[in-house]
Amino acid sequence: MLVLHGWALDSKVWLDTRALIDHTRFTCAYFDFSGYGSNRSVPLAGGMEGMAASAMAAADSLGWDHFDILGHSTGGATALRMATLSPERVSAVVALTPVSPEGTPLDEAIYESFKSAWADPGPVLRSLAPHLH
C-alpha cells in the first residue's frame, strides 16, 4: 500500500499507525511529496497532476504493478486522481478527508492565509482554489 500524507504534513504523520499494521500481511511505502519531509529540497510537483505523477513514480520505483493507496487530505485527493489515471494498477483507495478534486472554495482572506504558509504555494493552492488565481 502506498501511503500519502496531507497538505502541510509529511509521512511522519503516519508514525503512530505504523506500529499498528500487521507487516506480515501488508507492505506499506510512506511517500513524501516534493517539498515535504525527506523530499523537502525537491521543487513542488505542480499541483494535483504533479503529485499524482510523483506518487506513481514512487510505486514504479518499487516495482509495484498493482497496489492500494491510503491518503489523507491532499494525499486522499491525489490517491483518487491516481486511481482515475491508472485504474488497471490501483486496486483500492482509502481517502481520509480528501480535498475535492474540483477545488475547495476559499474566500480571499483564507486564501491569503494559506498562501503565506510557504514561499511558493501556487502549485498546491491552484488545485485547492482554482477560481482565485
C-alpha positions as CSV (number, residue, x, y, z in Angstrom):
1,M,0.0,0.0,0.0
2,L,1.3,3.5,-0.9
3,V,0.6,5.8,1.9
4,L,0.2,9.6,1.2
5,H,0.2,12.4,3.7
6,G,-1.9,15.6,3.6
7,W,-1.1,19.2,3.0
8,A,1.4,20.9,5.3
9,L,2.4,17.4,6.7
10,D,4.8,14.7,5.7
11,S,5.0,11.0,6.1
12,K,5.8,11.3,9.8
13,V,2.1,11.9,10.4
14,W,1.7,8.1,10.0
15,L,4.3,7.2,12.6
16,D,1.8,6.1,15.3
17,T,-0.2,4.0,12.9
18,R,2.9,2.2,11.5
19,A,3.1,0.2,14.8
20,L,-0.5,-1.0,14.4
21,I,0.0,-2.5,11.0
22,D,0.5,-6.2,10.6
23,H,3.7,-6.1,8.5
24,T,3.5,-9.9,7.9
25,R,0.3,-9.3,5.8
26,F,0.8,-5.8,4.4
27,T,3.7,-3.9,2.8
28,C,3.5,-0.1,3.1
29,A,5.5,2.6,1.5
30,Y,5.2,6.0,3.1
31,F,5.8,8.7,0.4
32,D,6.7,12.3,0.9
33,F,5.6,14.6,-1.8
34,S,8.1,17.0,-3.2
35,G,8.7,20.0,-0.9
36,Y,7.8,17.8,2.2
37,G,9.7,15.6,4.7
38,S,12.5,13.6,3.0
39,N,11.8,15.4,-0.3
40,R,11.8,18.9,1.2
41,S,14.6,20.1,-1.1
42,V,12.8,18.8,-4.2
43,P,10.8,21.6,-6.0
44,L,7.0,21.3,-5.7
45,A,5.4,18.8,-8.1
46,G,3.0,21.1,-10.0
47,G,-0.4,20.7,-8.3
48,M,-2.5,17.6,-8.2
49,E,-1.3,16.2,-11.6
50,G,2.3,16.5,-10.5
51,M,1.6,15.0,-7.1
52,A,-0.1,12.0,-8.7
53,A,2.7,11.6,-11.2
54,S,5.4,11.7,-8.5
55,A,3.4,9.2,-6.3
56,M,3.0,6.9,-9.3
57,A,6.7,7.2,-10.0
58,A,7.3,6.1,-6.4
59,A,5.2,3.0,-7.0
60,D,7.1,2.4,-10.2
61,S,10.4,2.6,-8.4
62,L,9.2,-0.1,-6.0
63,G,8.3,-2.3,-9.0
64,W,4.6,-2.3,-8.0
65,D,2.3,-3.2,-10.9
66,H,-0.8,-3.3,-8.7
67,F,-1.2,-1.6,-5.3
68,D,-3.6,0.1,-2.9
69,I,-3.4,3.7,-1.8
70,L,-4.2,5.3,1.6
71,G,-4.2,9.1,1.5
72,H,-5.2,11.9,3.9
73,S,-6.4,15.4,2.8
74,T,-4.4,16.3,-0.3
75,G,-3.0,12.8,-0.3
76,G,-6.5,11.5,-0.4
77,A,-7.4,13.6,-3.4
78,T,-4.1,12.5,-5.0
79,A,-5.0,8.9,-4.4
80,L,-8.3,9.4,-6.1
81,R,-6.6,11.0,-9.1
82,M,-4.1,8.2,-9.4
83,A,-7.0,5.7,-9.5
84,T,-8.6,7.6,-12.4
85,L,-5.3,7.8,-14.3
86,S,-4.3,4.2,-13.7
87,P,-7.3,2.1,-12.8
88,E,-5.6,-1.1,-14.0
89,R,-2.9,-0.5,-11.4
90,V,-4.7,0.9,-8.4
91,S,-6.7,-1.9,-6.7
92,A,-8.3,0.2,-3.9
93,V,-8.3,3.7,-2.4
94,V,-8.9,4.8,1.1
95,A,-9.2,8.5,1.1
96,L,-9.4,10.1,4.6
97,T,-11.0,13.5,4.5
98,P,-9.8,14.2,0.9
99,V,-9.8,17.6,-0.5
100,S,-12.1,18.0,-3.5
101,P,-10.5,17.3,-6.9
102,E,-12.7,20.2,-8.2
103,G,-11.1,22.6,-5.8
104,T,-12.3,23.9,-2.5
105,P,-13.9,27.4,-2.4
106,L,-11.7,29.7,-0.3
107,D,-12.5,33.3,0.3
108,E,-9.7,35.8,-0.2
109,A,-8.7,36.1,3.5
110,I,-8.4,32.3,3.9
111,Y,-6.6,32.0,0.5
112,E,-4.1,34.7,1.6
113,S,-3.6,32.8,4.9
114,F,-2.8,29.6,3.1
115,K,-0.7,31.5,0.6
116,S,1.6,32.9,3.3
117,A,2.3,29.4,4.6
118,W,5.5,28.9,2.5
119,A,7.5,30.6,-0.2
120,D,5.8,29.2,-3.4
121,P,2.3,27.8,-2.6
122,G,1.0,28.4,-6.0
123,P,1.1,24.9,-7.4
124,V,-0.9,23.4,-4.5
125,L,-3.2,26.4,-3.9
126,R,-4.3,26.5,-7.5
127,S,-5.6,22.9,-7.1
128,L,-7.4,23.9,-3.9
129,A,-9.0,27.1,-5.1
130,P,-8.6,27.3,-8.9
131,H,-11.1,30.2,-9.1
132,L,-8.7,32.5,-7.1
133,H,-5.6,32.6,-9.3
